[in-house]
Amino acid sequence: MRVIDEAGNQLGVMDTRDALRMAEARGLDLVEVAPNADPPVCRFIDYGKFIYEKAKKEREARKAQKTVDVKEIRLRPKTGEHDIDFKVRDARRWLADGDKVKVRVVFRGREITHPEVGRELLERISQALEDVAVVEQKLHIEGHSLLMIFSPSGKNA
């Protein structure tokens, strides 16, 4: 097997027992890093420290990741114009932050007999957000509500 020391210098090809003795003398572990190479490559490292550093890098990578939240806006078919504008402004802010937005029009009682009112409302919101968002999930009925999901488009990034 080909042996590499802790500083990265090649010690050459040697027998496994000799490599293990050298690693033990230095207080390190002999770790096979390239088993498919011809001859296989082993390295002297402190395995505990190696595992710790690897876990530390993974934790840092997880911290750097951005989780995408789904924010929800709930409206009624009779919601006023100013309130709708206010909610659209909130949705724009959330989309700019990289979050998804779920817009739900909730029907109560006999309002469900006029779903076209909710459709018109969602289409109006969709048009208002078309410059900063794409429709991820088209309009569909879920129980006594209509909903649509928007995700940020690449244009505002």
C-alpha positions as CSV (number, residue, x, y, z in Angstrom):
1,M,0.0,0.0,0.0
2,R,1.1,3.6,-0.7
3,V,1.5,5.6,2.5
4,I,1.2,9.3,3.1
5,D,2.2,10.9,6.4
6,E,0.3,13.6,8.4
7,A,2.1,16.5,6.5
8,G,1.0,15.1,3.1
9,N,4.4,13.7,2.1
10,Q,4.6,10.3,0.4
11,L,6.5,7.7,2.3
12,G,6.3,5.2,-0.6
13,V,4.8,1.8,-1.0
14,M,5.2,-0.5,2.0
15,D,3.7,-3.5,3.8
16,T,0.6,-3.0,5.9
17,R,2.3,-4.2,9.2
18,D,5.2,-1.7,8.7
19,A,2.7,1.2,8.0
20,L,0.7,0.3,11.1
21,R,3.9,0.2,13.2
22,M,4.9,3.7,11.9
23,A,1.4,5.1,12.6
24,E,1.4,3.7,16.1
25,A,4.9,5.1,16.8
26,R,3.6,8.6,15.8
27,G,0.4,8.2,17.9
28,L,-1.8,8.4,14.8
29,D,-4.2,6.1,13.0
30,L,-3.7,4.5,9.6
31,V,-6.7,5.3,7.4
32,E,-7.4,4.0,3.9
33,V,-8.3,7.0,1.8
34,A,-8.3,5.5,-1.7
35,P,-9.1,1.7,-1.6
36,N,-9.7,1.4,-5.4
37,A,-6.3,2.8,-6.3
38,D,-3.5,0.5,-7.4
39,P,-1.8,0.2,-4.9
40,P,-4.4,1.4,-2.2
41,V,-3.6,4.7,-0.6
42,C,-3.4,5.1,3.2
43,R,-2.8,8.1,5.4
44,F,-1.6,8.8,8.9
45,I,-4.3,11.0,10.6
46,D,-5.8,11.5,14.0
47,Y,-9.1,9.8,13.2
48,G,-11.1,11.3,16.1
49,K,-10.0,14.8,15.1
50,F,-10.8,14.0,11.5
51,I,-14.4,13.0,12.4
52,Y,-14.8,16.0,14.6
53,E,-13.7,18.4,11.8
54,K,-16.0,16.7,9.3
55,A,-19.0,17.0,11.7
56,K,-18.1,20.7,12.3
57,K,-18.1,21.4,8.5
58,E,-21.5,19.7,8.2
59,R,-23.0,21.8,11.0
60,E,-21.6,25.0,9.4
61,A,-23.1,24.0,6.0
62,R,-26.5,23.4,7.7
63,K,-26.4,26.9,9.3
64,A,-25.7,28.4,5.9
65,Q,-28.8,26.8,4.3
66,K,-31.9,28.9,3.9
67,T,-35.1,27.2,4.8
68,V,-38.1,28.2,2.7
69,D,-41.2,29.0,4.8
70,V,-44.7,29.0,3.5
71,K,-46.6,32.1,4.6
72,E,-50.4,32.1,4.3
73,I,-52.9,34.9,3.5
74,R,-56.5,34.2,4.3
75,L,-59.2,36.2,2.6
76,R,-63.0,36.1,2.3
77,P,-65.0,36.7,-0.8
78,K,-66.3,40.0,0.6
79,T,-62.8,41.3,1.7
80,G,-62.5,45.0,1.0
81,E,-60.2,46.5,-1.7
82,H,-57.9,48.2,0.8
83,D,-57.4,45.0,2.8
84,I,-56.6,43.1,-0.4
85,D,-54.0,45.7,-1.3
86,F,-52.5,45.4,2.2
87,K,-52.3,41.6,1.9
88,V,-50.7,41.8,-1.5
89,R,-48.0,44.1,-0.1
90,D,-47.3,41.6,2.6
91,A,-47.1,38.8,0.0
92,R,-44.6,40.9,-2.1
93,R,-42.4,41.4,1.0
94,W,-42.4,37.6,1.8
95,L,-41.7,36.7,-1.8
96,A,-38.7,39.1,-1.8
97,D,-37.4,37.4,1.3
98,G,-37.5,34.1,-0.6
99,D,-40.6,32.6,1.2
100,K,-43.5,30.9,-0.6
101,V,-47.0,32.4,-0.2
102,K,-50.3,30.5,0.0
103,V,-53.3,32.6,-0.7
104,R,-56.6,31.1,0.6
105,V,-60.1,32.4,0.0
106,V,-62.3,30.9,2.7
107,F,-66.1,30.5,2.1
108,R,-68.6,30.4,4.9
109,G,-72.1,29.0,4.7
110,R,-73.8,29.6,1.3
111,E,-70.9,31.7,0.0
112,I,-69.5,28.4,-1.5
113,T,-72.3,28.5,-4.1
114,H,-70.5,31.3,-5.8
115,P,-66.9,30.1,-6.2
116,E,-66.4,32.4,-9.2
117,V,-66.1,35.3,-6.7
118,G,-63.1,33.6,-5.1
119,R,-61.6,32.7,-8.5
120,E,-61.8,36.4,-9.6
121,L,-60.2,37.4,-6.4
122,L,-57.3,34.9,-6.7
123,E,-56.8,35.9,-10.4
124,R,-56.5,39.5,-9.4
125,I,-53.9,38.7,-6.8
126,S,-52.1,36.5,-9.3
127,Q,-51.9,39.4,-11.7
128,A,-50.7,41.8,-9.0
129,L,-47.9,39.4,-8.0
130,E,-46.9,38.2,-11.5
131,D,-43.7,40.4,-11.6
132,V,-42.3,38.9,-8.4
133,A,-43.8,35.4,-8.3
134,V,-44.7,32.3,-10.3
135,V,-47.7,30.2,-9.6
136,E,-46.4,27.0,-8.1
137,Q,-49.8,25.4,-7.5
138,K,-52.7,26.5,-9.6
139,L,-56.1,27.4,-8.2
140,H,-57.8,24.4,-6.6
141,I,-60.6,23.7,-4.1
142,E,-59.8,22.3,-0.7
143,G,-62.9,21.9,1.5
144,H,-64.6,25.2,1.9
145,S,-61.8,27.2,0.4
146,L,-60.0,28.0,-2.8
147,L,-56.2,28.3,-2.7
148,M,-53.2,29.1,-4.8
149,I,-49.5,28.8,-3.9
150,F,-46.9,31.3,-5.2
151,S,-43.1,30.9,-5.1
152,P,-40.5,33.6,-5.8
153,S,-39.4,34.1,-9.4
154,G,-35.7,34.5,-10.2
155,K,-36.4,38.1,-11.5
156,N,-36.4,39.7,-8.1
157,A,-33.3,38.0,-6.8
